[in-house]
């Protein structure tokens, strides 16, 4: 019998007023902790408990909103604890999800212009660029090497939130190869829409223009949040990404970026994506080998 890959550490349960149950799986984000969160959230959604109005999974926790007049708190907690025990028993270490290719114009003029407006007093190294700083703190030769490391391995969408449609991304690599970059010393009051950024060990794509503190590396070519649901990829929901999605960034040049802009304007753009079964055990045991197999799903399209 195989050893359960999801830890048996018991989650911490706390209440927020009359309508919220907060479940903290772990104090720190890890691939195993995030997978356990997604497993519990999936089981809760499948159960269809009357009175549950929203389930919000995060990096290492989830928040559940419910109507206590319909679903007694004790019953909700008992159900969630059962789902937690089932996850820890090793009965769910495979996630049916999708891998998505996200085109990115790295070192673009839009984020570069904003970065230059927020250097002195905001950034650790005002004289350089965000990409140069990211390469330096990761011990890499230059910005080009950092860009290569950023896009050559896939990322897991660990949660969606902060602002509507913004995905937090965790790169599927060994910890020793994890890219880590501090956030700005002080947040900016402006960040271009679709900025590909990074803070700590997490990547992100800013779904809308606004304030932000992540280092800026480039700009995604296509929307990830479409309230009007004009593009076919948004026919079911205005937010594109879901927790558990796997992202592969694809570097673009200016010409390729502009071509995608035309497709978006014409309403014909579609993300390249393929269904995959993500196996936690294999991802932990052999990240590089398993990543090559995951990427084959896109290459075979």
N, C-alpha and C positions, 0 to 999 in steps of 0.2 A: 504494500500500500504506500502511495506517495505521501510525503510530508505536506501538510497544509501550507500553502504559500502565504496566505493572509494571516497575520498575527492574531493570536488569541487574546491579546491585551484588551481588556474591557473598556468600552467607550465611556465617556463622562456625559451624563444626561442632566441638563438644567432647563428650567422653565423661564420663559419671557412673558410675563403677564399671564393673561388667560388664554391666549391664542397661539403661543409659539412654544415648540420644543426644539432645543438646541442639542445636537449630538456631536461631541468632539471625539473623533476616532483616535487622533494623536495630536501632540503639541507641535510637531514639526511635519512639514510636507515630505512625503516620500512617494515613490511610485506605488508601493504596496498599500500605503495609507489611502492614497487617492483612489486606487482601484476598489478598496473596501467601501469607501464613501459611495462610489458610483454603483457598486453592487447593491448596497442597502437602498439607495434612491430608486434603482430600477425595480427591486422587489416591492418597494412601497407603492410605486406607480402601478405595477401589475396587479397588486392586491385590490386596488380601487376602493379603499376604505371610505365609507360615507363620512363626510365631515372634513376630510383632508382637502384643503383648498389650494395649497402650493407646496412644492418640495424644491428647495434651493441647495443643491450640492456645491461645496466649495473645495479648496485644496485638501483639507484634512478634516472637514466637518460638514454637517448639513443642518439646515434650518427648515423646520416643518411648520407650516401654518395650518390651523384646524379650527373648526367650530366646536367648542366644548359643549354646546347644547345638543349637538348631534353625536359627537364622539367623545365619551368621557376620557379625560387625560390618562387615567390608569390603563385603559384599554389600548390607547395609542402607544404608550410606552411599552406595554407588554408585546405588542405586535412588532415594534421596531427592534426590541431586544431579541426577539425570535429571528428576525432577518439578519441581525448582526451575528448571532450564533451560527446561523446557516452559512454565512459568508466565511467566518473564521474556521468552520469545519472543512473548508476546502472544496465545497461543492460548487463553487462558482469562481473559477480563475481564468475564464475566457469571456471576452467582451465582443459581442457582434457590433461592429462599428463601420467606419469608412475612412479611407485615406484620401486626402484632398491636396491637389497642387495649387499653391497660392503664388501667383506671379508677383515679383517685387523688383522695383527699380532701386537698387542699392546706391548709396552715395548720390542721391538725387538733389536737384537744386532747391526743392521746396523745403525739405527739412534742414538743408544746409543754411538757407536764408534765415529761418527761425532760430537755428542754433547760434548763429552769429549775433542775433539780437539779445540772446540770453547767455552771455559768457561771464563777464565780470560780475562777481558776487553770486553767481548762480552755479558755475561749473568749477570742478576741481582743477582743470587746466584750461584757463581762458584762451591761451594762445593756440590751441589745437582744435581738432574736430572730435565729435563724439566717437567716430569710428577709430581714429588714431588713439584716443584714450582707451577704448575698449581693447584694442590690440595690445597696448602697453600693459594694462593691468592683468591680462591673461598670458603674458610672457610670449606673445606672438611677434613675428617679424615686422608685420605691417598691417594696414587696414585690409589689403587684399586677402591676406591669410585669414584674418578674422571673418571676412565675408564668406570665404570658402567653408570655414568651420561652421558658420551659422546656417548655411543652406544645404550642406551635404548630408546631414543626418535629420531624420524626422523629429517632430515635436508632438507631444500629447496635449490636447486641450484639457487642462485640469479643472477649469471652471469658467463660467461666463458671467460677467457682472461688472460692478463699479459704475459703469455707464452702460446704456442699452447696447447689447450685442458685442461688448468687448471681450475677446478670449484671452485668458492667461495660458501660457504655453510652457511646457516643461520638456526639455530636450531628452530624447531617449538614448542616452549614452551613459557610460560608466561615470561615477562621481568624479574621478580624476580628470575626466575630459569635459566636465560641465563648464560651460561658459558662465562667468560671474562678473557682473559690472555694477558698481554702486550707482544709485540714483543721483540726480543732480543734488547739489548742496541745498538748493532752494527751488521749489517748483516753479516752472514757467507759467505764465498766464496764457500762453498760446502753444498749441501743438497742431500741426496739419492733420486733417482727416486722413485716415488710413495709414498713419505713421506706424512703421514697424519699430518697436522700442524694446528696451531691456532694463530691468532693475533687479538687482540681486541675482538669483538663478532663474528668474522668470522672464520670458518674452511676452509681448503683447502686441495687438494691433488695435490702434485707437479707432473706434468705429465712427466717431464724430470729432469735429474740431473743438478744442477746448484746452483747459489747463492740464498740465502733466509734469511728471518729474523723471520719467524714464529716459535713458540715453536713446538717441534717435539714429537709426541706421539706414533707413530707406522708406519707401512708400509703396504700399500694395496697389496693384493696378485696378482692382475691381471692388465694388461695394461688399461689405459684410453685414450691413444693416440697411434694410430697404422698407421703410414704413409704408410706402405706396405699393409694395409688392409688385413692381413692374417687371422684374426679371424672372425668368422661369425658375431659377434656383430658390426663389422666395415665395413660390406659390402657396406653400403650406404655412409659412411663418415668416414674419418680417426680420427675424434674427437668423443668420445663416449657420453659425457654429453651435455645436452641442457638446457638453462635456463627454469626453471619450473619443472625440474626433482625433484623427492623426493628420498632421499638417506637414507637407513637404514644400519648402520654399523653392521657387524657381527664379534665378536671377534674370533680369531683363536689361536691355539697353533702351535708350530713349525712343528709338523707332518702334520697337516692340511694345513699349508702354503706350505710345500714342495709338497704335493699332488696336489695342485692347480698349482704350478710351472710346474709339469709334464704335466698337462692338457694343459697349455699354450704352452709349447714346442711342444706338439703333435698336436696343433691346434684344440683341442676339447673343450676348456673351453667356457662356456656360462654364462653370468650373469643371475641370477634369477631376473626376473622383471615381473610386471603385470600392465595393464592399470588401471588408476584411474581417477575419476573426482574430482579435488581438489576444495573444496568450501571455499572461503575466509571467509565468514561470520561465518561458523561453526568453522573454525580454530581459529578465534579471540574470539568467545564466549566461547568455551569449548576445549582448546588445548589438554588436556590429553585424554578426551573422544573421540575426533575426531581422535587423533593419533592412538588410539587402533583400531578404525575402518579402518583407512588407512593400518595399519600393517596386518589386516586380509586378505587383498588382496594378500600379500605374503604368509601368512600361508596357504591360500587355494590352493596354486599351487600344 
